[in-house]
Amino acid sequence: MGFATNAIHVGQEPDPTTGAIVAPIYQTSTYVQTELGKDKGFDYARTKHPNRQALERTVAKLEGGQSAYVFTSGMAAIDAVFRLLRPGDHAVISEAVYGGVFRLSTQLLVHFGLEFTFVDTSSHDAVLGALRPNTKMLYVETPTNPTLRVADLSALGKLSAERGITMVVDNTFLSPYLQRPIELGAHIVVHSMTKYLNGHSDAVGGAVILARQEDAEQIYFLQRSAGSGLAPMDCFLVARGIKTLAVRMAQHNTNGMAIARYLEAHPKVKRVLYPGLPSHPQHEIAKRQQRGFGAMLCFDLDGLEAARRLLNSVNLCSLAESLGGVETLISLPALMTHASMPPAVRQQIGITEGLVRLSVGLEDAEDLIADLDQALDKV
Ligand SMILES: Cc1ncc(COP(=O)(O)O)c(C=O)c1O
C-alpha cells in the first residue's frame, strides 16, 4: 500500500467489539485477568495498552522499521536510545543538534560515563575524524535544528555498517513522508511526535523506530521498566494527526518553498537557510535523499535588535517554541530553543543572535508573506 493508505489504515483497524471506525481511548490503568496467569493481551497500562500498541504499529510501518515504541516526549525517546550505550562508550553527534539533546548529553549522560563528540555531520571527513575505537553510536540530525545542514545519510550509513556503529537519525524535521532514514542505512530513527507526526500542536510525544530485533528488545525493556510509554489520550491524538500526514507534508513543502523564495529576495534578509534553495550548500544531497524540502527554515537579520523588532511585529506568525503544526511559528533559537548551548558553541555552528527560525504552517502562503512583509518593514 502507499504511504497515505498506510498512514490511515495500519494500526487503525475498526474496534472489534463495537465496530467503531476509530478505536476508543482505553483510559484504564489495569486489565482484569480471566483466570490466574491468563489475560486478553494486556495486564497493566505502564507496560502496554491498546492505543500505544496501535500507534507503534503505524509509526513502525511509515518509517519502514521492524518495530517502534512511543514515549512521553521526543526527549524521553532520545534518552531511551542513548541508554543503549554503556559506561566507556563514545557517541558522535551532529554539532547543530536540538538544544535539548545537547543538554541531555553534556549535562546528564556524561555523569554516567558516556563520552560525546559534536561534529558537523554534513562533513564526511569531520565524522571520520571524530571516530574512536570506543565509538558505538552516530547520532545524526538532518536537516539540523536550526541551521538546516543536511547530512549524506547513505554515506554515513555505509560508514556505520563498516565500523559496526549504531546509526541513529532524528527525522523530526521531515517526517517519514519526506525522508526514510532506515532505507538509507540508519538502524534507529527517533521523532519528536510533538511536531509533524501529530501536527496539530495539541500533544507531546516521542518515538523510537528500530530496524534490528536486538535493539527493539532493549528499547521495549526500557520503556516498560522506566515507565516512559505514551499515555492513551496522547496516543489517540497523535494517531489522529498521522492520518493526514501525507497531505499536510505536501502542503508544508509548497508553503516552505514559497516563503523561502520570498525571504531570499528581501533586501533586509542577509541569508536564508532552506535545503530547497539552490543556494543551500547541501541542496543536491537534499534533492537526492528527501522527497521534498519541508517547511523549516532560518534566516539571518542584522543582529538581535532587528530580530527582536521582527518577532514583536508579526501578527499571523506566532512567537513560540516548537514546530511542525498547522500554525506558523516564529522563534529566535539563540534565546529560545538553543539557549542551553554555551554562546561560543552557538557562534561556532552559526546560531547568531539575528538568526530567526520559521516553522511554516498551512495558512495561505500569501497571508504569511503579507505578515512577514509588514513586520520586515518595521525592522
Ligand atoms: C529535532 C528535535 N528533536 C527532538 C526534540 C525533542 O522533542 P520533545 O520536545 O517532544 O521532547 C525536538 C523539540 O523541539 C526537536 O526539535
The ligand as an SDF file (V2000), in Angstrom:
LIG
                    3D

 16 16  0  0  0  0  0  0  0  0999 V2000
   14.6200   17.9560   16.1530 C   0  0  0  0  0  0  0  0  0  0  0  0
   14.0700   17.7430   17.5120 C   0  0  0  0  0  0  0  0  0  0  0  0
   14.2820   16.5720   18.1360 N   0  0  0  0  0  0  0  0  0  0  0  0
   13.7900   16.3260   19.3660 C   0  0  0  0  0  0  0  0  0  0  0  0
   13.0590   17.2660   20.0530 C   0  0  0  0  0  0  0  0  0  0  0  0
   12.5350   16.9610   21.4390 C   0  0  0  0  0  0  0  0  0  0  0  0
   11.1900   16.6410   21.3860 O   0  0  0  0  0  0  0  0  0  0  0  0
   10.1160   16.9130   22.5840 P   0  0  0  0  0  0  0  0  0  0  0  0
   10.0050   18.4010   22.7320 O   0  0  0  0  0  0  0  0  0  0  0  0
    8.8800   16.2490   22.0750 O   0  0  0  0  0  0  0  0  0  0  0  0
   10.6730   16.2760   23.8060 O   0  0  0  0  0  0  0  0  0  0  0  0
   12.7870   18.4820   19.4390 C   0  0  0  0  0  0  0  0  0  0  0  0
   11.9900   19.5010   20.1520 C   0  0  0  0  0  0  0  0  0  0  0  0
   11.8640   20.6310   19.7330 O   0  0  0  0  0  0  0  0  0  0  0  0
   13.3050   18.7320   18.1410 C   0  0  0  0  0  0  0  0  0  0  0  0
   13.0950   19.8930   17.5130 O   0  0  0  0  0  0  0  0  0  0  0  0
  1  2  1  0
  2  3  1  0
  2 15  2  0
  3  4  2  0
  4  5  1  0
  5  6  1  0
  5 12  2  0
  6  7  1  0
  7  8  1  0
  8  9  2  0
  8 10  1  0
  8 11  1  0
 12 13  1  0
 12 15  1  0
 13 14  2  0
 15 16  1  0
M  END
$$$$
